[in-house]
Amino acid sequence: MISDYLAQIDEHVNFLHATRKPPFNVHFHLHQGCEIFFLIRGDVNYIVEKTVYPIQYGDLIITNEHEIHKP
């Protein structure tokens, strides 16, 4: 029963561990579903819609499928 549930989650969850070093350029984008961004190194300005969030190590950003965003 649990393994069936986990298999369904795996179909809908994408994972990316990005190790880019500044300067890097990510364009504004949207997703089907939410994005969870957890910063494990450095300082980043994360833009959601027209708001800039200065984030640092350990901060977590969650955006929904209607919010245009970029780190």
Buried (B, 14 or more C-beta within 10 A) or exposed (E): EEEEEEEEEEEEEEEEEEEEEEEEEEEEEEEEEEBEBEBEEEEBEBBBEEEEEEBEEEBEBEBEEEBEBBB
